[in-house]
Amino acid sequence: MIRPVSAADEAAFIAAARASRGLHRPWVQPPCDAEAFARHLARFDGVAHHGFIVETDGELAGAINLTNVVLGAFCSGYLGYYAFTGFEGRGLMTQGLNTVVRHAFKALGLHRVEANIQPGNAASIALAKRCGFQLEGYSPKYLKIGGRWRDHERWARVNG
C-alpha cells in the first residue's frame, strides 16, 4: 500500500530509519530524529514535492519521494526511494515505485520521472530496471551524501 507520509508516522519512521542505517549507508540518509523528520515532512507540499510511505500489514516498509516536479514544457520530477530493513527483497518497493510512477503520469500529468543512483548501488539500479527505467547518463559528483559529493547514474522513465 502506498500513502502520503504524515506527522503520525514520525515515531515509526524514525525507528525504521535508525534500524536501517547499515542498509542505507552510503546511499541515503533518511531522517533519524524528530528534528530531521520535521524538516523531511515540511518539504512535501503536494504540488512540487510529494512524500509517500510503502506500508504492509501496518508496518513501514519503505519511502518514495517525488520531488522538484516542474510542469509546463518540462513535465518532469525526480524520484528518491529506500526500503527499511526487513522489507528489502520482497517486491514491495517494486510495487510501490510502479504505483508512484503511475500516479506521477496519470494524476500529476508528468511526462518523465528520473532517479539518480550511485553506480555501486546494485539493489537500487535493479529496482529501477524492474520498473522500466532506462539508463540515460552519468553525473560526476552529482549529490552530496554523507559529507561527500557522489557520482550518480541518471535513470529515467518516460510516459508513453
C-alpha positions in Angstrom: 0.0 0.0 0.0 1.2 3.5 -0.8 0.1 6.6 1.0 1.3 10.1 1.8 3.8 10.4 4.7 2.3 12.2 7.7 3.2 13.6 11.1 1.6 10.4 12.6 4.4 8.4 11.0 7.2 10.2 13.0 7.9 7.5 15.6 7.7 4.5 13.3 9.6 6.3 10.5 12.5 7.3 12.8 12.7 3.8 14.4 12.7 2.2 10.9 15.3 4.7 9.6 17.6 4.1 12.7 17.3 0.3 12.3 18.2 0.6 8.6 21.4 2.7 8.9 23.5 -0.3 7.8 21.3 -0.9 4.8 21.2 2.8 3.8 24.9 3.7 4.1 26.4 5.2 1.9 23.4 5.6 -0.4 20.9 7.7 1.5 20.5 9.4 4.8 16.8 9.3 5.9 15.7 11.4 8.9 16.7 9.6 12.1 15.5 12.1 14.7 12.4 14.3 15.3 14.0 17.5 14.0 15.2 15.8 10.8 11.8 14.2 10.3 10.0 17.6 10.8 12.3 19.0 8.0 11.6 16.0 5.8 7.8 16.3 6.3 7.8 20.1 5.7 9.2 19.7 2.2 6.1 17.9 0.9 3.7 20.5 -0.3 1.7 18.2 -2.5 2.5 20.3 -5.6 6.2 20.3 -6.3 7.2 17.7 -3.6 5.4 14.5 -2.7 6.4 12.1 0.0 5.0 8.5 0.2 5.2 5.6 2.5 5.3 2.0 1.4 3.3 0.1 4.0 2.5 -3.5 4.6 0.5 -5.1 7.4 0.6 -1.8 9.3 4.4 -1.5 9.1 6.5 1.0 7.2 8.4 -0.9 4.5 10.0 2.0 2.7 9.7 5.5 1.5 9.4 7.1 -2.0 9.8 10.8 -2.7 8.8 12.5 -5.9 10.4 16.0 -5.8 11.1 19.0 -7.9 8.1 18.5 -10.0 8.0 21.0 -12.8 5.1 21.3 -15.2 4.8 23.3 -18.4 7.1 22.2 -21.2 9.2 20.1 -18.8 6.6 17.9 -17.1 9.2 16.1 -15.0 10.1 15.1 -11.5 12.8 13.3 -9.5 12.4 10.1 -7.5 14.2 9.0 -4.4 13.4 5.8 -2.6 14.6 3.4 0.0 13.4 0.2 1.8 13.6 -0.3 5.5 15.5 -3.2 7.0 13.5 -6.4 7.0 11.4 -5.4 3.9 14.1 -5.4 1.2 13.9 -8.1 -1.5 10.2 -8.8 -1.0 8.9 -6.9 -4.1 7.2 -4.2 -2.0 9.4 -1.4 -3.4 8.8 -2.6 -6.9 5.0 -2.4 -6.4 5.4 0.9 -4.6 7.6 2.6 -7.2 5.4 1.4 -10.0 2.4 2.8 -8.2 4.1 6.2 -7.6 5.2 6.4 -11.2 1.6 5.7 -12.4 0.4 8.4 -10.1 3.0 10.8 -11.5 2.0 10.1 -15.1 -1.8 9.9 -14.6 -2.7 12.1 -11.7 0.0 14.7 -12.0 0.3 14.6 -15.8 4.1 14.2 -15.8 5.9 13.1 -19.0 9.1 11.9 -17.4 10.5 10.8 -14.0 14.2 10.5 -13.1 16.0 8.6 -10.4 19.7 9.4 -9.8 21.5 6.4 -8.4 25.1 5.9 -7.2 26.8 3.4 -9.6 27.6 0.9 -6.8 24.0 0.7 -5.5 23.1 -2.6 -7.3 19.8 -3.0 -5.4 18.6 0.4 -6.4 19.6 0.0 -10.0 17.9 -3.4 -10.2 14.7 -1.8 -8.8 14.9 1.0 -11.4 15.3 -1.6 -14.2 12.4 -3.7 -12.9 10.2 -0.6 -13.0 11.1 0.2 -16.7 13.7 2.9 -16.1 16.4 3.3 -18.7 20.0 4.5 -18.1 20.5 7.9 -19.7 23.8 9.1 -18.5 26.4 9.7 -15.8 26.7 12.7 -13.5 30.1 13.1 -11.7 29.8 14.5 -8.1 26.1 15.0 -8.5 24.8 14.9 -4.9 26.3 15.4 -1.5 25.6 12.5 0.7 27.3 11.7 4.0 29.5 14.8 3.5 30.9 13.7 0.1 30.0 14.6 -3.4 29.0 11.3 -5.0 28.8 10.3 -8.7 25.3 9.1 -9.9 23.8 7.5 -12.9 20.7 9.0 -14.4 17.9 6.6 -14.8 14.5 7.8 -16.3 11.1 6.5 -17.4 9.0 8.3 -19.9 5.3 8.2 -20.2 4.2 6.6 -23.4 
